[in-house]
Amino acid sequence: MKRSHITLPTAAAAAAVAAVIAAAAVALASGGPPPAPPADPAANTVVATASAQSRVVAPPRRSNATIEAAMRAARARALPRAVAAARNEADALAAAAGLRAGTVIGIRRDSSPLGYWDQDSGRFGPAVWCGRVYDGRRLRRSADGTTKRVSSFHRGCPVPKTTSIRVTLTYAARSG
């Protein structure tokens, strides 16, 4: 009868295995790896990215639907300013390279990649503006001068003051 020998891992090896498992768990819990960078632009093009902000007009009755409608209206007001800023940037980039930016051949509204959340798309999740709002404050005790943290929660629908939009435009380049 042949016997095999089993070696138990040392404490250092067990700690290393635990560290690898913990790192994998953190990576999965945080949404996975970061998004891949965009591919290089095609030859004879100028790519410009710009953003713009707009004030959000708070609706008289606050709900997820009314706040989302106000946010969409604010984004629509910001879009022409973002496109104009991208055009100015493309003109400056092309001039620095001795080219001229021609017609638009591609446009993209930049947004958070799948799995990543953006505060401008909803405070409590995508298109969810109403939820549990935290109120925290410190109270000072008059007897001994120490402070105590007091917290409370209530349901609310806070409306953001501003929203922003980011666009990337690709222009045909010609020698200038």
TORDO-233878 format. One record per residue: x, y, z of N, C-alpha, C in turn. Coordinates in steps of 0.2 Angstrom, whole numbers, padded with zeros to 4 digits, always signed. Layout:
% residues N
XYZXYZXYZ/...
END
This chain:
% residues 176
+0004-0006+0000+0000+0000+0000+0004+0006+0000/+0003+0010-0005+0007+0016-0006+0003+0022-0002/+0007+0026+0002+0004+0032+0005+0007+0038+0002/+0002+0043+0001+0005+0050-0001+0006+0054+0005/+0010+0059+0003+0011+0064+0008+0008+0070+0007/+0004+0073+0011+0000+0080+0010+0004+0085+0014/+0005+0090+0011+0009+0096+0015+0003+0101+0016/+0003+0103+0022-0002+0109+0024+0001+0115+0022/-0002+0120+0020+0001+0127+0019+0003+0130+0025/+0008+0134+0024+0011+0138+0030+0006+0144+0031/+0007+0147+0037+0003+0153+0038+0004+0159+0033/+0010+0159+0031+0011+0165+0026+0008+0163+0019/+0008+0157+0017+0004+0155+0011-0003+0156+0012/-0006+0154+0018-0013+0155+0019-0015+0162+0019/-0011+0166+0021-0012+0173+0021-0012+0176+0014/-0007+0174+0010-0007+0176+0003-0013+0174-0001/-0015+0168+0000-0022+0166-0003-0028+0170-0001/-0028+0171+0006-0033+0175+0008-0033+0182+0005/-0027+0185+0004-0026+0192+0002-0029+0192-0006/-0027+0187-0009-0029+0186-0016-0037+0186-0017/-0040+0182-0012-0047+0181-0012-0051+0188-0010/-0048+0191-0006-0051+0198-0003-0050+0203-0009/-0044+0203-0012-0044+0208-0018-0049+0206-0024/-0050+0200-0025-0055+0198-0030-0062+0200-0028/-0063+0199-0022-0070+0201-0019-0071+0209-0020/-0066+0213-0018-0066+0220-0018-0067+0222-0025/-0064+0219-0030-0064+0221-0037-0071+0220-0040/-0074+0214-0038-0081+0213-0040-0086+0217-0037/-0085+0219-0030-0090+0223-0027-0090+0230-0029/-0084+0232-0032-0084+0239-0034-0086+0240-0041/-0089+0235-0045-0091+0236-0051-0087+0233-0057/-0081+0230-0055-0077+0227-0059-0071+0231-0062/-0068+0229-0067-0062+0233-0069-0065+0240-0072/-0060+0245-0072-0062+0251-0075-0064+0251-0083/-0068+0255-0086-0069+0254-0093-0063+0255-0097/-0063+0252-0103-0058+0252-0108-0057+0259-0111/-0051+0262-0112-0051+0268-0115-0053+0268-0122/-0056+0273-0125-0059+0273-0132-0053+0272-0137/-0055+0269-0143-0050+0268-0148-0047+0274-0151/-0041+0274-0154-0038+0280-0157-0043+0282-0163/-0043+0289-0164-0047+0291-0169-0045+0289-0176/-0049+0290-0181-0047+0288-0188-0042+0294-0190/-0038+0292-0195-0034+0297-0198-0038+0303-0201/-0035+0309-0201-0038+0315-0204-0045+0317-0201/-0045+0316-0194-0050+0318-0190-0048+0322-0184/-0052+0326-0181-0051+0330-0175-0056+0328-0170/-0054+0326-0164-0059+0324-0159-0059+0329-0153/-0065+0331-0152-0065+0336-0146-0071+0334-0141/-0069+0335-0135-0074+0334-0130-0075+0340-0126/-0081+0341-0124-0083+0347-0120-0089+0346-0116/-0090+0350-0111-0096+0349-0106-0099+0356-0105/-0105+0356-0103-0109+0362-0101-0114+0360-0095/-0115+0366-0092-0120+0365-0086-0126+0369-0087/-0131+0367-0084-0138+0371-0084-0141+0371-0078/-0145+0376-0076-0148+0376-0070-0155+0372-0070/-0156+0368-0065-0162+0364-0065-0168+0368-0061/-0173+0369-0065-0179+0372-0062-0183+0367-0058/-0184+0368-0051-0187+0363-0047-0195+0363-0048/-0198+0358-0049-0205+0357-0051-0209+0359-0044/-0215+0361-0045-0219+0363-0039-0221+0357-0035/-0222+0351-0038-0224+0345-0035-0218+0340-0037/-0215+0338-0031-0209+0334-0032-0210+0326-0032/-0209+0323-0038-0209+0316-0038-0204+0313-0043/-0203+0307-0043-0197+0304-0048-0199+0307-0055/-0205+0307-0057-0207+0309-0064-0206+0316-0065/-0208+0320-0061-0207+0328-0062-0200+0330-0061/-0196+0327-0057-0189+0329-0056-0185+0326-0062/-0187+0320-0065-0183+0318-0071-0185+0322-0077/-0191+0325-0077-0193+0329-0083-0189+0336-0082/-0188+0338-0076-0184+0344-0075-0177+0343-0077/-0174+0338-0075-0167+0336-0077-0166+0335-0085/-0171+0332-0088-0171+0332-0095-0171+0338-0099/-0175+0343-0096-0176+0350-0099-0169+0353-0098/-0166+0353-0092-0160+0356-0091-0154+0353-0095/-0154+0347-0096-0149+0344-0101-0150+0346-0108/-0156+0347-0110-0158+0349-0117-0155+0356-0118/-0156+0360-0112-0153+0367-0113-0146+0367-0113/-0143+0363-0110-0135+0363-0109-0132+0360-0116/-0136+0356-0119-0133+0352-0125-0130+0357-0131/-0134+0362-0133-0131+0366-0138-0124+0370-0135/-0124+0372-0129-0118+0375-0126-0112+0370-0126/-0113+0363-0125-0108+0358-0125-0105+0357-0132/-0110+0357-0137-0108+0356-0144-0104+0362-0146/-0106+0368-0144-0102+0374-0146-0095+0374-0143/-0095+0372-0137-0088+0372-0134-0084+0367-0137/-0087+0361-0139-0083+0356-0143-0080+0358-0149/-0084+0362-0153-0082+0365-0159-0076+0370-0158/-0077+0374-0153-0071+0379-0152-0065+0375-0150/-0066+0369-0146-0060+0365-0145-0057+0362-0151/-0061+0360-0155-0059+0356-0161-0055+0361-0166/-0058+0367-0166-0055+0373-0170-0048+0374-0168/-0047+0375-0161-0041+0376-0158-0036+0370-0159/-0038+0364-0158-0034+0358-0159-0031+0358-0166/-0036+0359-0171-0034+0358-0178-0029+0364-0180/-0030+0370-0177-0026+0376-0179-0019+0374-0176/-0019+0371-0170-0012+0370-0168-0008+0365-0172/-0012+0360-0175-0009+0355-0179-0008+0357-0187/-0010+0364-0188-0010+0366-0195-0015+0363-0200/-0021+0362-0196-0027+0359-0200-0033+0363-0199/-0038+0362-0202-0045+0365-0201-0050+0360-0200/-0054+0361-0195-0059+0356-0193-0065+0357-0198/-0067+0352-0201-0072+0352-0206-0079+0350-0203/-0083+0346-0207-0090+0344-0205-0089+0339-0199/-0095+0338-0195-0095+0333-0190-0097+0327-0193/-0093+0322-0191-0094+0315-0194-0096+0310-0189/-0096+0312-0182-0098+0308-0177-0099+0312-0171/-0104+0310-0167-0106+0314-0161-0108+0308-0156/-0106+0309-0149-0108+0305-0144-0109+0309-0138/-0114+0307-0134-0115+0310-0128-0112+0305-0123/-0107+0308-0119-0103+0303-0114-0108+0302-0108/-0108+0296-0106-0111+0294-0100-0107+0289-0096/-0109+0287-0090-0106+0282-0086-0107+0276-0090/-0101+0272-0089-0102+0265-0092-0106+0261-0088/-0109+0255-0091-0113+0251-0088-0110+0248-0082/-0114+0249-0076-0112+0246-0070-0109+0252-0066/-0108+0258-0069-0106+0263-0065-0112+0268-0064/-0112+0272-0059-0118+0276-0057-0116+0283-0057/-0120+0287-0060-0119+0294-0061-0124+0298-0057/-0122+0303-0052-0126+0307-0048-0131+0311-0052/-0129+0313-0058-0134+0317-0062-0140+0313-0065/-0139+0306-0065-0145+0302-0068-0150+0300-0062/-0149+0302-0056-0153+0300-0050-0149+0300-0044/-0152+0303-0039-0148+0303-0032-0148+0296-0029/-0154+0292-0030-0154+0286-0026-0154+0280-0031/-0152+0281-0038-0151+0276-0043-0154+0279-0049/-0153+0276-0055-0155+0278-0061-0163+0280-0061/-0164+0287-0063-0171+0290-0063-0175+0289-0056/-0171+0288-0051-0174+0288-0044-0172+0294-0040/-0176+0299-0039-0174+0305-0036-0177+0306-0029/-0182+0302-0027-0185+0302-0021-0183+0296-0016/-0181+0297-0010-0179+0292-0006-0178+0294+0001/-0174+0290+0005-0172+0291+0012-0166+0297+0012/-0168+0302+0015-0163+0308+0016-0161+0308+0023/-0154+0309+0024-0151+0309+0030-0150+0316+0033/-0152+0317+0039-0150+0323+0042-0146+0322+0048/-0140+0325+0048-0136+0323+0054-0133+0330+0057/-0133+0330+0063-0130+0336+0067-0127+0334+0073/-0123+0339+0076-0120+0338+0082-0123+0343+0088/-0125+0340+0093-0128+0343+0099-0122+0344+0104/-0122+0350+0107-0117+0351+0113-0120+0351+0119/-0118+0347+0124-0121+0346+0130-0118+0352+0135/-0123+0355+0138-0121+0361+0142-0117+0359+0148/-0118+0353+0151-0115+0351+0157-0108+0350+0157/-0106+0346+0152-0099+0345+0152-0095+0347+0145/-0099+0350+0141-0096+0353+0135-0095+0348+0129/-0096+0342+0130-0095+0337+0125-0101+0337+0119/-0099+0334+0114-0104+0334+0108-0107+0327+0107/-0113+0327+0105-0116+0321+0103-0119+0321+0096/-0117+0316+0092-0120+0316+0085-0127+0313+0085/-0132+0317+0082-0139+0315+0082-0140+0315+0074/-0143+0309+0073-0145+0308+0066-0152+0306+0065/-0155+0308+0060-0162+0306+0058-0163+0306+0051/-0168+0302+0049-0170+0301+0042-0177+0303+0040/-0178+0305+0034-0185+0307+0032-0185+0305+0024/-0191+0304+0022-0192+0303+0015-0192+0310+0011/-0188+0311+0006-0188+0317+0003-0186+0316-0005/-0187+0322-0008-0186+0322-0016-0181+0328-0017/-0175+0328-0015-0171+0334-0017-0170+0335-0024/-0170+0341-0026-0169+0343-0033-0162+0346-0034/-0158+0343-0038-0151+0346-0039-0152+0353-0042/-0147+0357-0040-0147+0364-0042-0145+0365-0050/-0140+0361-0052-0138+0361-0059-0137+0354-0061/-0136+0353-0068-0134+0347-0071-0129+0348-0076/-0125+0343-0078-0121+0344-0083-0121+0339-0089/-0119+0340-0095-0119+0336-0100-0112+0336-0103/-0110+0330-0106-0103+0330-0109-0104+0326-0116/-0101+0329-0121-0101+0327-0128-0094+0326-0131/-0094+0321-0135-0088+0321-0139-0090+0321-0146/-0086+0325-0150-0088+0326-0157-0082+0325-0161/-0083+0321-0167-0077+0320-0171-0078+0324-0178/-0073+0328-0180-0074+0332-0186-0069+0329-0191/-0071+0330-0197-0066+0328-0203-0061+0334-0203/-0055+0332-0204-0049+0337-0204-0047+0338-0211/-0045+0344-0213-0042+0345-0219-0037+0350-0218/-0032+0350-0223-0026+0354-0222-0028+0362-0223/-0025+0366-0219-0028+0372-0218-0023+0378-0220/
END
